[in-house]
Amino acid sequence: MGNLTPEMRLIHEEVKELARNYGLDTYDVVFEVVDYDELNMIASYGGFPTRYPHWRFGMEYEQLSKSYAWGLSKIYELVINNDPCYAYLMRANSLTDQKLVMAHVYGHCDFFKNNYWFSKTNRKMMDVMANHGTRIRKYMDQHGVETVERFVDSVLSLDNLIDIHSPFIKRDREPGEAPPMVQETPKIGAKDYMDRYINPPEFLEEQKQLLRDEREQHFRFPQEPTKDVLKFLLENAPLESWEQNIVAMLREEAYYFAPQGMTKIMNEGWAVYWHSKLMTQHLLQPEEVILYCDHHSGTLATSPGQVNPYKLGVELFRDIEERWDRGKFGLEFQRIEDEDVRRDWDQNLGLGREKIFEVRKIHNDVTFIDNYLEADFAADQKLYVYGFNERTRQYEILDRDWTKVKNQLLWSLTNFGQPSIYVVDGNLGGRNELYLYHDWTGVDLQFEMASETLKNVFSIWRRPVHLETREEGKPRLMSFDGKDYEFRELSPSKEASEIVGTESGKEGSQP
Amino acid sequence: MVHRIDKDHNRFREIVRGRIKKDLKKYVSSGEMIGKQGKKYVSIPIPQINMPRFRFGKNPEGGVGQGEGEEGDPVDGDEEGEGQAGEDEGQHVLEVDVSLEELAKILGEELELPRIEPRGNKAVETIGGAWRSIRRTGPESLRHFKRTFAEALKRQIAAGLYDPEDPKIIPIPADKRFKSQKMVTQPQTNAVIIYMMDVSGSMGREQKEMVRIESFWLDTWLRTQYKNIEVEYIVHDAAAHIVDQHTFYHLRESGGTKISSAYELCLQLMKQKYNPFEWNIYPFHFSDGDNWSSKDTEHCIDLLRDQIVPAVNQFSYGQVKSAYGSGQFIKDLQAAFKDDERVVCSDIQDRDGILPSIKEFLGRGK
């Protein structure tokens, strides 16, 4: 498999051997050499050349090919999380670039295989995507391109409404029988004369309430608020079977791509770490050094007002490696305040390599930053928080305080920097209306867009839909009943937010 | 494989142009990338369709950045594209990439113009490319080793980095030279457009402007249909002259009108330069319809019937409305060539009439 030239095949063998010796653990990697246009095309399809037809991929393609044609950007690597792991190389690249990319790909592939957040992804996604393509094409033949595409559009506009943690949660207790009506209060067995001490009236009342709640919860629909809006729609909206299948397929694709969004910084950082290690210590020939440095520094270049995930990721991995090599962790180290002592601290533990392998196994971007980004690192990397200054009408550096930097970063990474939306009630007022709840964390929705999105929810649910959110902290209700859209104030309802029981609390946690 | 993305791409383009799925049109936004062409900065339009989603609004816009600077310093380079694009040199940014071809395509689609079937086949010659040229950018695989080496050598000598004892030449990216293909275009089928315009006193500024707009679009469309196209301009009042493009659009003369003078010159031109067996000929004549005498009109019709029309693909007459003209000429022509498909007359009342008139002229695919 693959179509490498003999020369490249030799390099591949070498890279594979080196990667294995360093302990990288990958699926088989298949390299495919393609020209720039094919690469742009495959990239437009998110790496899967056999995907279903959709104009969005054409849009992607236009952007990629224009920006390539004008020399603004060029895709170096494209790796697919699959077993075997497929990776694409651009034919016109120099051999040095191909080496770099191959080494980089091995980093990604190790990450895909071993990072916990990828453990539930389907490793035969190439086939799955092809099947999805075939099915959607078939539906287009049966029901017309317009009809199917319109439905796909609606679902795509909701495909961020999934619960990225749900693959890891065991749930779906079989919806057994409802708990019985409260007739007799369950008592703790006791002799008559002890009864009023062991089962005092307050206790009995509490027990009754618990049972009532449990019963009420059983009849609530959904029983617990769910963030997996797509799943709820899939199971409960009045859809035809082809529509149901489309929701199921697009939801599956969304879950497949989600871990890549959750680990962008780590994944790229890990790949850069390994390409730079393999290249500088083993693969580079003297005449290739300049080209390599040029391209490597291009990858890690930072521009103001942006965080480069490649740069942040690799620097943090290297920082962790160094800290664990020198024993710069734990209580003893943290208590040291003298900067010189801190800097020169070295216990020669040599635990770095082991540590970074562990980190790449169990973390995602949020926990990675949360656990390892510290004051020294933020200062070394010159990180800052910026914001818009209304007075000067420009973006300005606000703060270099590392806790603020960290908070801002974490905020932007949590839930992919997107609002959390829950289904709270699928049978509002017994009228089969859908009630969604936005867990407001200090930032308002883009209301115009939200109203359009709500219309798309309606086009799937087909009964009136509502979204509870807030505008500058004040409760609002957006409703669409198929004809009219309404945006109105809501008397502060504590109910929904209590049902959701948010982790972040109701006050704004936006730094 | 490539075919598949083309289909998706076309569908996207059609949505952007509002031809299909009009309900998505409202989500289309026009982004841009800043690119560089030579020393000029150019804006490359990137239309996008943003599907609605539940997203955060704008209020606390901000984020984390990396780099030098004090608190309160502005954060630059938040624009798209390359860093300081358009800043250092205060350059004008040009719109690019709506190529004329694309415009013509849109025009063709809007007006549902048929493709023109060329008449008469001159031997078709192909377009060849030879690797004869050198460029400063290109893929590594086309790097010209000797040129690159020479550039690096020159630079190192100039910078005093060259040591004859230890002649190490290290090229930097700016030294690189790449082989490049030089396109050699050769004519396939030939076409000539002969524009004739009445510039007599009755043709005012507005009338000329209408002719200008119309002929630009005619030109654009015909250019997409033929690889090699010649354009000739004739102006006339009582006498006709061959002029260049600039004069054609700007000249204002006063005086009488003798349309036959233009037709005679046109005929003469065809005899001298454009043999009808080798050329597809498209004469267009614009006037306000006022001729000197009905006798001259008769002469015109004779010229057309006997000599011009049989030799050309299509003869087109566009009559723009003016305050002074009688507008008689179009009626005479229509009467004389009622059943002749090769003669197309179009009455252009005002600017809104331009588009339908183009369709009348080009709608027959001749």
HADDOCK unambig.tbl for C-alpha pairs under 7 A between the chains (distance, minus, plus):
assign (segid A and resid 38 and name CA) (segid B and resid 2 and name CA) 6.80 0.50 0.50
assign (segid A and resid 41 and name CA) (segid B and resid 5 and name CA) 6.39 0.50 0.50
assign (segid A and resid 53 and name CA) (segid B and resid 8 and name CA) 6.33 0.50 0.50
assign (segid A and resid 54 and name CA) (segid B and resid 8 and name CA) 5.69 0.50 0.50
assign (segid A and resid 55 and name CA) (segid B and resid 8 and name CA) 4.66 0.50 0.50
assign (segid A and resid 55 and name CA) (segid B and resid 9 and name CA) 6.24 0.50 0.50
assign (segid A and resid 55 and name CA) (segid B and resid 11 and name CA) 5.59 0.50 0.50
assign (segid A and resid 55 and name CA) (segid B and resid 12 and name CA) 4.76 0.50 0.50
assign (segid A and resid 56 and name CA) (segid B and resid 12 and name CA) 6.97 0.50 0.50
assign (segid A and resid 57 and name CA) (segid B and resid 8 and name CA) 6.39 0.50 0.50
assign (segid A and resid 58 and name CA) (segid B and resid 5 and name CA) 6.13 0.50 0.50
assign (segid A and resid 58 and name CA) (segid B and resid 8 and name CA) 4.56 0.50 0.50
assign (segid A and resid 58 and name CA) (segid B and resid 9 and name CA) 3.66 0.50 0.50
assign (segid A and resid 58 and name CA) (segid B and resid 12 and name CA) 5.78 0.50 0.50
assign (segid A and resid 59 and name CA) (segid B and resid 9 and name CA) 6.33 0.50 0.50
assign (segid A and resid 59 and name CA) (segid B and resid 12 and name CA) 5.98 0.50 0.50
assign (segid A and resid 59 and name CA) (segid B and resid 48 and name CA) 6.81 0.50 0.50
assign (segid A and resid 63 and name CA) (segid B and resid 46 and name CA) 6.30 0.50 0.50
assign (segid A and resid 70 and name CA) (segid B and resid 35 and name CA) 6.21 0.50 0.50
assign (segid A and resid 72 and name CA) (segid B and resid 35 and name CA) 6.76 0.50 0.50
assign (segid A and resid 92 and name CA) (segid B and resid 139 and name CA) 5.75 0.50 0.50
assign (segid A and resid 92 and name CA) (segid B and resid 140 and name CA) 6.45 0.50 0.50
assign (segid A and resid 92 and name CA) (segid B and resid 141 and name CA) 5.62 0.50 0.50
assign (segid A and resid 93 and name CA) (segid B and resid 139 and name CA) 6.75 0.50 0.50
assign (segid A and resid 93 and name CA) (segid B and resid 140 and name CA) 6.05 0.50 0.50
assign (segid A and resid 93 and name CA) (segid B and resid 141 and name CA) 6.81 0.50 0.50
assign (segid A and resid 94 and name CA) (segid B and resid 140 and name CA) 5.50 0.50 0.50
assign (segid A and resid 94 and name CA) (segid B and resid 141 and name CA) 6.40 0.50 0.50
assign (segid A and resid 157 and name CA) (segid B and resid 51 and name CA) 5.86 0.50 0.50
assign (segid A and resid 157 and name CA) (segid B and resid 52 and name CA) 5.75 0.50 0.50
assign (segid A and resid 157 and name CA) (segid B and resid 53 and name CA) 5.21 0.50 0.50
assign (segid A and resid 158 and name CA) (segid B and resid 53 and name CA) 6.35 0.50 0.50
assign (segid A and resid 302 and name CA) (segid B and resid 66 and name CA) 6.77 0.50 0.50
assign (segid A and resid 303 and name CA) (segid B and resid 77 and name CA) 7.00 0.50 0.50
assign (segid A and resid 304 and name CA) (segid B and resid 65 and name CA) 5.86 0.50 0.50
assign (segid A and resid 304 and name CA) (segid B and resid 66 and name CA) 6.22 0.50 0.50
assign (segid A and resid 304 and name CA) (segid B and resid 67 and name CA) 6.57 0.50 0.50
assign (segid A and resid 304 and name CA) (segid B and resid 75 and name CA) 5.99 0.50 0.50
assign (segid A and resid 304 and name CA) (segid B and resid 76 and name CA) 5.96 0.50 0.50
assign (segid A and resid 304 and name CA) (segid B and resid 77 and name CA) 5.92 0.50 0.50
assign (segid A and resid 304 and name CA) (segid B and resid 78 and name CA) 6.87 0.50 0.50
assign (segid A and resid 305 and name CA) (segid B and resid 64 and name CA) 6.56 0.50 0.50
assign (segid A and resid 305 and name CA) (segid B and resid 65 and name CA) 4.43 0.50 0.50
assign (segid A and resid 305 and name CA) (segid B and resid 66 and name CA) 6.98 0.50 0.50
assign (segid A and resid 305 and name CA) (segid B and resid 75 and name CA) 5.99 0.50 0.50
assign (segid A and resid 305 and name CA) (segid B and resid 78 and name CA) 5.92 0.50 0.50
assign (segid A and resid 306 and name CA) (segid B and resid 64 and name CA) 6.37 0.50 0.50
assign (segid A and resid 306 and name CA) (segid B and resid 65 and name CA) 4.73 0.50 0.50
assign (segid A and resid 306 and name CA) (segid B and resid 66 and name CA) 6.82 0.50 0.50
assign (segid A and resid 307 and name CA) (segid B and resid 64 and name CA) 6.37 0.50 0.50
assign (segid A and resid 307 and name CA) (segid B and resid 65 and name CA) 5.37 0.50 0.50
assign (segid A and resid 307 and name CA) (segid B and resid 66 and name CA) 6.32 0.50 0.50
assign (segid A and resid 381 and name CA) (segid B and resid 66 and name CA) 6.85 0.50 0.50
assign (segid A and resid 382 and name CA) (segid B and resid 66 and name CA) 5.52 0.50 0.50
assign (segid A and resid 382 and name CA) (segid B and resid 67 and name CA) 5.28 0.50 0.50
assign (segid A and resid 382 and name CA) (segid B and resid 68 and name CA) 6.62 0.50 0.50
assign (segid A and resid 383 and name CA) (segid B and resid 64 and name CA) 6.88 0.50 0.50
assign (segid A and resid 383 and name CA) (segid B and resid 65 and name CA) 5.80 0.50 0.50
assign (segid A and resid 383 and name CA) (segid B and resid 66 and name CA) 4.49 0.50 0.50
assign (segid A and resid 383 and name CA) (segid B and resid 67 and name CA) 6.54 0.50 0.50
assign (segid A and resid 384 and name CA) (segid B and resid 64 and name CA) 5.63 0.50 0.50
assign (segid A and resid 384 and name CA) (segid B and resid 65 and name CA) 5.36 0.50 0.50
assign (segid A and resid 384 and name CA) (segid B and resid 66 and name CA) 6.08 0.50 0.50
assign (segid A and resid 385 and name CA) (segid B and resid 63 and name CA) 5.75 0.50 0.50
assign (segid A and resid 385 and name CA) (segid B and resid 64 and name CA) 4.57 0.50 0.50
assign (segid A and resid 385 and name CA) (segid B and resid 65 and name CA) 6.21 0.50 0.50
assign (segid A and resid 386 and name CA) (segid B and resid 62 and name CA) 5.49 0.50 0.50
assign (segid A and resid 386 and name CA) (segid B and resid 63 and name CA) 5.53 0.50 0.50
assign (segid A and resid 386 and name CA) (segid B and resid 64 and name CA) 6.08 0.50 0.50
assign (segid A and resid 386 and name CA) (segid B and resid 65 and name CA) 6.84 0.50 0.50
assign (segid A and resid 387 and name CA) (segid B and resid 61 and name CA) 6.26 0.50 0.50
assign (segid A and resid 387 and name CA) (segid B and resid 62 and name CA) 4.15 0.50 0.50
assign (segid A and resid 387 and name CA) (segid B and resid 63 and name CA) 6.59 0.50 0.50
assign (segid A and resid 388 and name CA) (segid B and resid 61 and name CA) 6.58 0.50 0.50
assign (segid A and resid 388 and name CA) (segid B and resid 62 and name CA) 6.41 0.50 0.50
assign (segid A and resid 394 and name CA) (segid B and resid 74 and name CA) 6.56 0.50 0.50
assign (segid A and resid 395 and name CA) (segid B and resid 74 and name CA) 5.54 0.50 0.50
assign (segid A and resid 395 and name CA) (segid B and resid 75 and name CA) 5.31 0.50 0.50
assign (segid A and resid 396 and name CA) (segid B and resid 72 and name CA) 5.33 0.50 0.50
assign (segid A and resid 396 and name CA) (segid B and resid 73 and name CA) 5.31 0.50 0.50
assign (segid A and resid 396 and name CA) (segid B and resid 74 and name CA) 4.09 0.50 0.50
assign (segid A and resid 396 and name CA) (segid B and resid 75 and name CA) 5.08 0.50 0.50
assign (segid A and resid 397 and name CA) (segid B and resid 70 and name CA) 6.92 0.50 0.50
assign (segid A and resid 397 and name CA) (segid B and resid 71 and name CA) 4.93 0.50 0.50
assign (segid A and resid 397 and name CA) (segid B and resid 72 and name CA) 5.08 0.50 0.50
assign (segid A and resid 397 and name CA) (segid B and resid 73 and name CA) 5.48 0.50 0.50
assign (segid A and resid 397 and name CA) (segid B and resid 74 and name CA) 6.21 0.50 0.50
assign (segid A and resid 397 and name CA) (segid B and resid 75 and name CA) 6.29 0.50 0.50
assign (segid A and resid 398 and name CA) (segid B and resid 71 and name CA) 5.31 0.50 0.50
assign (segid A and resid 398 and name CA) (segid B and resid 72 and name CA) 5.93 0.50 0.50
assign (segid A and resid 399 and name CA) (segid B and resid 71 and name CA) 5.80 0.50 0.50
assign (segid A and resid 405 and name CA) (segid B and resid 64 and name CA) 6.40 0.50 0.50
assign (segid A and resid 408 and name CA) (segid B and resid 63 and name CA) 6.46 0.50 0.50
assign (segid A and resid 408 and name CA) (segid B and resid 64 and name CA) 6.70 0.50 0.50
assign (segid A and resid 409 and name CA) (segid B and resid 64 and name CA) 6.46 0.50 0.50
assign (segid A and resid 418 and name CA) (segid B and resid 55 and name CA) 5.93 0.50 0.50
assign (segid A and resid 418 and name CA) (segid B and resid 56 and name CA) 6.64 0.50 0.50
assign (segid A and resid 419 and name CA) (segid B and resid 54 and name CA) 6.81 0.50 0.50
assign (segid A and resid 419 and name CA) (segid B and resid 55 and name CA) 6.18 0.50 0.50
assign (segid A and resid 419 and name CA) (segid B and resid 56 and name CA) 6.51 0.50 0.50
assign (segid A and resid 443 and name CA) (segid B and resid 56 and name CA) 6.53 0.50 0.50
assign (segid A and resid 444 and name CA) (segid B and resid 56 and name CA) 5.88 0.50 0.50
assign (segid A and resid 444 and name CA) (segid B and resid 57 and name CA) 5.62 0.50 0.50
assign (segid A and resid 445 and name CA) (segid B and resid 54 and name CA) 6.87 0.50 0.50
assign (segid A and resid 445 and name CA) (segid B and resid 55 and name CA) 5.63 0.50 0.50
assign (segid A and resid 445 and name CA) (segid B and resid 56 and name CA) 4.31 0.50 0.50
assign (segid A and resid 445 and name CA) (segid B and resid 57 and name CA) 4.83 0.50 0.50
assign (segid A and resid 446 and name CA) (segid B and resid 55 and name CA) 5.73 0.50 0.50
assign (segid A and resid 446 and name CA) (segid B and resid 56 and name CA) 5.24 0.50 0.50
assign (segid A and resid 446 and name CA) (segid B and resid 57 and name CA) 3.87 0.50 0.50
assign (segid A and resid 449 and name CA) (segid B and resid 52 and name CA) 5.19 0.50 0.50
assign (segid A and resid 449 and name CA) (segid B and resid 53 and name CA) 6.28 0.50 0.50
assign (segid A and resid 449 and name CA) (segid B and resid 54 and name CA) 6.81 0.50 0.50
assign (segid A and resid 450 and name CA) (segid B and resid 52 and name CA) 6.94 0.50 0.50
assign (segid A and resid 450 and name CA) (segid B and resid 53 and name CA) 6.27 0.50 0.50
assign (segid A and resid 450 and name CA) (segid B and resid 54 and name CA) 5.13 0.50 0.50
assign (segid A and resid 452 and name CA) (segid B and resid 52 and name CA) 6.03 0.50 0.50
assign (segid A and resid 453 and name CA) (segid B and resid 52 and name CA) 5.31 0.50 0.50
assign (segid A and resid 453 and name CA) (segid B and resid 53 and name CA) 5.38 0.50 0.50
assign (segid A and resid 453 and name CA) (segid B and resid 54 and name CA) 6.51 0.50 0.50
